[in-house]
Amino acid sequence: MNDLTILAASEATRRTLTLGLFAVFIAVTLYITLWASRQNKTASDFYDGGRSFSAVQNGFAIGGDYMSAASFLGIAGIIALYGYDGFLYSIGFLVAWLVALLLVAELLRNSGRYTMGDVLAFRMRQRPVRTAAGVSTITVSIFYLIAQMVGAGSLVALLLGIGKGEEFLGLSQGAAKNVTVVIVGALMITYVIVGGMRGTTWVQIVKAGLLMTGATLMTIFVMVKFNFNPSSLLGSAATESGKGDAFLNPGLRYGAGDWKTKVDLISLGLALVLGTAGLPHILIRFYTVPTAKDARRSVQWAIGIIGSFYLLTLALGFGAAALVGSDAIRAQNPGGNTAAPQLAEELGGGAGSLGGAIFLAFIASVAFATILAVVAGLTLASSSSVAHDVYANVIRKGDVDERSEVRVARLAAIVIGAVAIVLSIFAQNLNVAFLVALAFAVAASGNLPAILYSLFWRKFNTQGATWAIYGGLGVALFLVIFSPVVSGSPTAMISDRDFSWFPLENPGIISIPAGFFFGWLGTVLSKERDDAKYDELEVRSLTGAGAH
Amino acid sequence: MTSSETRPGQGQPTADAYSRMNADPRFADLRKRFRNFVFPATVAFLAWYLLYVLLSAFGRGFMDTKILGNLNVAFFFGILQFVSTFGIAILYSRYADDKLDPVSSDLRNELEGRR
């Protein structure tokens, strides 16, 4: 046999293995979902899994909900291509959890029931505030959903080795991406409408276990090659990257000396650290445990799991730079998204070896599981908000029975899933990291000010809440439209036109203060104030009295 | 949350009971204990994080200094962000277990009529 036929044979083995492992994961999660659906009886089962999860289980589920493909593939890829600057992302994503732990998780658990809107509308006029909460929940979740699904499409095409102009099972590369998006969409809808929060949570727990196992195994393999010496790993990565010491210093991606890129770095840093505690799909996870103390414990578990994971991605990213090489990674995917799978192939024995094919297939299915667990959480958060905030409290003004509310939630999951599928098919060329950063910026600008004012500011009122949400969200979206990400740069969405005047890629540094400012302004310009309700919120949020 | 969402069979405190509890010195003490930890801790970790981001943007010469082999200041600074995050989470857990939970569960039982 010549080299070409060996390569073709191993390519076929790899595809079969990869598809086989995907199928196993799908079968296992569908079984879990069916099992969960037998336990589900009430509306609470659908929205919060009956509040019956332990702190450890919820800690893993939070990890599974949070560590997206952008974290696993994206951060490892950025580190592999740009070295140190990728580390900045993981630090922002981790430190952000202290905002959730100290200021949000327990208080939210005690005073809300099913959605972010429950807490925001606690002492306000229900309809305007719940409408705003619904709008921002859906906006943030859809951006995040599209990011994950677009990522899934390109990932599967790459992992199955379908290049441009090639065919697989009669599908071209573009068609294969679309088929993947539809399959991922159909699966996430199934998890949510059949399994509800209980099924979704178990999918996320399984995924977190798989992801930690995969990342730990790869890290051990990498560290063995460098005698467990981080300095020699970094040194080798710097040499192989062709950039030398600059690879280990901040600034390869951000800050070619230009002030704009440096301000952009700070803007991104702010959005990352303040966005997490405003992400609706993360917030609703705090409702799935019986008490505030469990919410606290579960965030602590999540911090441990997520922190360890980001430390592992350091080894993966630098390991990929050292062992695979930046050029080989860039040749496969200019964004670096395939650095982790390529590293797995190398660690298993290299391209063409059986070990390489097995390890690559395993890591590919871990990445696939990662995406599925995150999109299920996002679909659940947005459909819960449609049913509980918009349908039950805005349209029906609270006069609705639980069963029809859950029916609306299931219907909403189908509609949102379908919308996300269609948008993702049209958005195949958008940059995944940009969409995720945008979701974080919107969450930090619109949701976080409203949540913090709600919990800690006595005078805060209906107008303040709606101005904070619409103001923060509006400013963030407005600035992005006129930023170089949308037009006027070679990598922009619309690269052949230029209507950009806002110099930064991330709007956070302007839009986050704007959200806080509008929340303050709306509050002081309105006379509404309900001291008794604030007394009640304060007592309930701190003591847990009257909590559901 | 509207009052129609009370669970049957459990003592739901009235609005009056909440207002009285809010004025109770024991509750004021609980609120003070809570805020005395979380507000300074939030200011501290945000300042520490912003210092890291600002140095990464504007303090490149300092961040690039090698300390141990190929490990530079930026690397250790990043690792220290992990250490401080884990540390604050552990400290808060201890503080809440000792200083917050006993008080809050007493007040909750009293409000819900379970002594």
Contacts between the chains, C-beta under 8 A, distances in Angstrom:
chain1	res1	chain2	res2	distance
A	84	B	74	5.9
A	84	B	75	7.5
A	87	B	75	7.9
A	87	B	78	5.1
A	88	B	53	7.3
A	88	B	56	6.2
A	88	B	78	7.9
A	91	B	49	7.6
A	91	B	52	7.1
A	91	B	78	5.7
A	91	B	81	4.8
A	91	B	82	7.4
A	92	B	49	7.8
A	92	B	53	7.9
A	94	B	81	7.4
A	94	B	82	6.6
A	94	B	85	5.7
A	95	B	45	6.5
A	95	B	49	5.0
A	95	B	81	6.1
A	95	B	85	5.5
A	97	B	85	7.0
A	97	B	89	7.8
A	98	B	41	7.6
A	98	B	42	7.3
A	98	B	45	5.1
A	98	B	85	6.0
A	98	B	88	5.8
A	98	B	89	7.1
A	99	B	42	7.2
A	101	B	89	6.0
A	101	B	92	6.6
A	102	B	37	7.8
A	102	B	38	4.3
A	102	B	41	5.8
A	102	B	42	5.6
A	102	B	88	7.8
A	102	B	92	6.4
A	103	B	38	6.2
A	103	B	42	6.4
A	111	B	1	7.1
A	112	B	1	7.3
A	113	B	1	6.3
A	113	B	5	6.8
A	118	B	1	5.9
A	121	B	1	7.9
A	122	B	1	5.6
A	126	B	2	7.3
A	229	B	69	7.9
A	230	B	71	6.5
A	231	B	68	6.4
A	231	B	69	3.1
A	231	B	70	4.6
A	231	B	71	5.4
A	232	B	69	7.4
A	232	B	70	7.6
A	234	B	69	7.9
A	234	B	70	4.3
A	234	B	71	6.7
A	234	B	75	7.5
A	235	B	69	7.0
A	235	B	70	4.2
A	238	B	70	6.7
A	245	B	64	7.5
A	248	B	70	6.2
A	248	B	72	5.9
A	248	B	74	7.6
A	248	B	75	7.1
A	249	B	60	6.6
A	249	B	63	6.5
A	249	B	64	4.4
A	249	B	72	6.6
A	249	B	74	6.2
A	250	B	56	4.2
A	250	B	57	7.6
A	250	B	60	6.2
A	250	B	63	5.5
A	250	B	64	7.9
A	250	B	74	5.4
A	251	B	56	7.8
A	251	B	60	5.7
A	254	B	56	7.9
A	254	B	57	7.2
A	255	B	57	6.1
A	255	B	60	7.4
A	262	B	57	4.0
A	262	B	58	6.3
A	263	B	57	7.7
A	265	B	53	6.7
A	265	B	56	6.6
A	265	B	57	4.8
A	266	B	53	5.6
A	266	B	54	6.9
A	266	B	57	5.9
A	269	B	49	7.5
A	269	B	50	7.5
A	269	B	53	3.9
A	273	B	46	7.3
A	273	B	49	6.0
A	292	B	104	8.0
A	293	B	96	7.7
A	293	B	101	6.2
A	296	B	92	7.9
A	296	B	93	6.9
A	296	B	96	6.2
A	297	B	93	7.7
A	299	B	89	7.7
A	300	B	89	5.2
A	300	B	90	7.8
A	300	B	93	5.8
A	303	B	85	6.5
A	303	B	86	6.8
A	303	B	89	5.0
A	304	B	86	7.2
A	304	B	89	7.9
A	307	B	82	5.6
A	307	B	85	6.4
A	307	B	86	6.2
A	310	B	82	7.6
A	311	B	82	6.6
A	398	B	2	5.7
A	398	B	4	6.4
A	532	B	15	5.6
A	532	B	18	7.5
A	532	B	19	5.6
A	535	B	18	5.5
A	535	B	19	4.7
A	535	B	21	7.9
A	535	B	22	3.8
A	535	B	23	7.9
A	536	B	15	6.2
A	536	B	18	3.9
A	536	B	19	7.4
A	536	B	22	7.7
A	538	B	22	5.9
A	538	B	31	7.0
A	539	B	18	4.9
A	539	B	21	4.9
A	539	B	22	5.4
A	539	B	27	6.4
A	539	B	107	7.7
A	539	B	111	7.3
A	540	B	18	7.2
A	542	B	27	7.6
A	542	B	30	5.9
A	542	B	31	6.2
A	542	B	34	6.2
A	542	B	104	6.0
A	543	B	21	7.7
A	543	B	27	7.6
A	543	B	30	7.4
A	543	B	104	4.7
A	543	B	105	7.8
A	543	B	107	4.6
A	543	B	108	4.4
A	543	B	111	6.7
A	544	B	104	6.5
A	544	B	105	7.8
A	544	B	108	5.1
A	545	B	13	5.7
A	545	B	18	7.8
A	545	B	21	7.8
A	545	B	107	7.1
A	545	B	108	4.5
A	545	B	111	4.1
A	545	B	112	5.8
A	546	B	6	7.8
A	546	B	12	5.7
A	546	B	13	5.6
A	546	B	111	7.3
A	546	B	112	7.3
A	548	B	5	7.3
A	548	B	7	6.9
